[in-house]
């Protein structure tokens, strides 16, 4: 994938909102201490090993606040980093750098944390066919950004929202009356609206698996199956459709899940329980303007 992104209107809005919520009526501390003729420079210092992400978001924030800020990236999104790595350098008015600092770091730290967590999971399953997927368990309003960070970590995006894939879950089945009824309705809707979205069904038992296969869906999601049950289900499905494992997946269980032969493993923790990567901006006076 292209590791340098083009900001779409929605992402632009998210960035503008993040800046407005932090600055409000103004950065009163910085305004009180510094005049426009004080210049500084700074390094984005990585303080733990991981995967870097969000560098272009940081650059965008500095330039939105002050277009004259000089921003030099030393890495690209998805690069491995270690303690002491200088991810990027900035130079410009001290006021501009100080005002931009926290918002830029918030994006970089969170996105790098997601990318790092994603890479950690992938490392454990790289000997298998399984691909790591994210979920919709993201910060409201930040889904596109969270999912972009997953890509930088080497993972793959599941559906972006309710609009790009049919995913029939237990409550859909309960209200529709059966898996067959729900799938048939989705297929009719797909034809009527001329869309190409895949159909996935969440199952909780081997009995539901057969009904789902007979309905000819694209993907079966094995929800909260034990590894033993999953292994048996993979054999039962026997490559008649793709298989996703979901529920109870963590760093201790993902290897054994992947080794059952599933095609995808979805992990909510990589976005909903992410630990930010430790990155700081170290500033100093710039003597020459």
Secondary structure as GFF3:
##gff-version 3
##sequence-region A 1 289
A	DSSP	alpha_helix	9	23	.	.	.	ID=ss1
A	DSSP	alpha_helix	28	33	.	.	.	ID=ss2
A	DSSP	beta_strand	39	46	.	.	.	ID=ss3
A	DSSP	beta_strand	50	51	.	.	.	ID=ss4
A	DSSP	alpha_helix	55	65	.	.	.	ID=ss5
A	DSSP	beta_strand	70	73	.	.	.	ID=ss6
A	DSSP	beta_strand	80	81	.	.	.	ID=ss7
A	DSSP	beta_strand	86	93	.	.	.	ID=ss8
A	DSSP	alpha_helix	94	125	.	.	.	ID=ss9
A	DSSP	beta_strand	131	133	.	.	.	ID=ss10
A	DSSP	alpha_helix	143	152	.	.	.	ID=ss11
A	DSSP	beta_strand	166	168	.	.	.	ID=ss12
A	DSSP	alpha_helix	170	176	.	.	.	ID=ss13
A	DSSP	alpha_helix	179	192	.	.	.	ID=ss14
A	DSSP	beta_strand	199	203	.	.	.	ID=ss15
A	DSSP	alpha_helix	206	214	.	.	.	ID=ss16
A	DSSP	beta_strand	219	223	.	.	.	ID=ss17
A	DSSP	alpha_helix	227	237	.	.	.	ID=ss18
A	DSSP	beta_strand	242	246	.	.	.	ID=ss19
A	DSSP	alpha_helix	254	258	.	.	.	ID=ss20
A	DSSP	beta_strand	264	266	.	.	.	ID=ss21
A	DSSP	alpha_helix	269	272	.	.	.	ID=ss22
A	DSSP	beta_strand	279	285	.	.	.	ID=ss23
###
